[in-house]
Amino acid sequence: MVGLSTLCYIEKDGKYLMLHRTVKKNDVNKDKWIGVGGHFEADESPEECLVREVKEETGLTLTSYQYRGIVTFVSGDGVTEYMSLYTADGFTGEQIPCDEGQLEWVEKKEVLNLNIWEGDKIFFRLIQEDIPFFSLKLVYDGANKLIRAVLNGKPLELLDVLDSKGRPTGVVRERGVAHRDGSPHPTSHIWIVRSNDKSGCDVMLQKRSNGKDYAGCYDISSAGHVSAGDHYLESAIREIGEELGLEVLPEELKEVGLHSVIKKDGLPGQPYNNHEISQVYVYDRPVDIQNLHLQESEVEAVIWMDYGECRQRIMDQTLNSCIWIDEFEMLGRFLGIR
């Protein structure tokens, strides 16, 4: 079944008017909280549908609204909707009860805590970041699990949400949303080391490329997010191959342990609450940095540095780095460095 519809989030005093869909038995949105809107009638434009549906469901007449994007919603159980997404900040009239559920004004910051579609959280993020008109495709597995998201033709990264022990909960969340709401999610960290006669070993540091967050900072040898459905080890092997051009076998990576960290220093004016649970690995096979094939978009350069020197420079902040000292010391303990 393919349909055309509108969806509108009406704003007032820092709140959205949300509809808790509880009435229809065979409603794809059953028990979900969504905006107001509905399907096109014959020969209607998106705006005509929008104004009519809002009036019918809420009693309000819109006087100011903005077309934010097209959302292609694929439910996975036979329903595909092409939704014209709007926000509205002007209206007249008195609110009436809705025959499709309960209407409630909800604080914007509380909306993500409601039972809403994971994909809706993506377009809420895009709206909050004031992204220009967008096309967002959201694909589900038929059981409310998001399995694909594509923004303006480019796939978005989806991550597993983890419990406190680093195990997938079954919830899949878009990376940008996870970085805003503090959802624990997996990353793989690989430290490349070699023996020396000073502290006992050198560590390889990568310098992050321009255009990356923390651009120009020295960081872990190789690291990256674990895509939804993947495992720490396969992610680690993929990342070290993509970033450094190294072909690594699973048995060549040694597990150091899990490291959990919460970062709250994102871009000014944008919410950021990034909770990563990282599986830390060591790779100690011989590596000639002159023969590496660096991924320019990620890595500007790599250097060797003595572990003890690096630790001291992280501590006294003379090294421009984004390395967490507790993870670095965990690495040192694993390597037997005091």
Salt bridges, closest charged atoms under 4 A:
GLU11 OE1 - LYS108 NZ 2.73
ASP27 OD2 - ARG21 NE 2.91
ASP31 OD1 - LYS30 NZ 3.60
GLU41 OE2 - ARG52 NH1 3.46
GLU44 OE2 - ARG52 NE 2.66
GLU53 OE2 - ARG52 NH1 3.12
GLU56 OE1 - ARG52 NH1 3.31
GLU81 OE2 - HIS39 NE2 2.50
GLU100 OE1 - ARG21 NH1 3.67
GLU100 OE2 - LYS24 NZ 3.62
GLU118 OE2 - LYS121 NZ 3.10
GLU118 OE2 - ARG173 NH2 2.62
GLU129 OE1 - ARG125 NH1 3.28
GLU129 OE2 - ARG180 NH1 2.90
ASP130 OD1 - ARG68 NH2 3.47
GLU157 OE1 - ARG175 NH1 2.86
ASP163 OD2 - ARG167 NE 2.89
GLU174 OE2 - ARG125 NH2 3.01
ASP181 OD2 - ARG173 NH1 3.46
ASP202 OD2 - ARG194 NE 2.88
ASP213 OD1 - ARG208 NH2 2.77
ASP219 OD2 - ARG208 NH1 2.88
ASP230 OD2 - ARG238 NH1 3.24
GLU252 OE2 - ARG285 NH1 3.05
GLU276 OE2 - LYS263 NZ 3.77
ASP284 OD2 - LYS254 NZ 2.60
GLU298 OE1 - LYS212 NZ 2.73
GLU300 OE2 - LYS207 NZ 3.58
GLU309 OE2 - ARG313 NH1 3.94
ASP326 OD1 - HIS259 NE2 3.04
GLU327 OE2 - HIS189 ND1 2.95
GLU327 OE1 - HIS259 ND1 3.33
GLU329 OE2 - ARG311 NH2 2.70
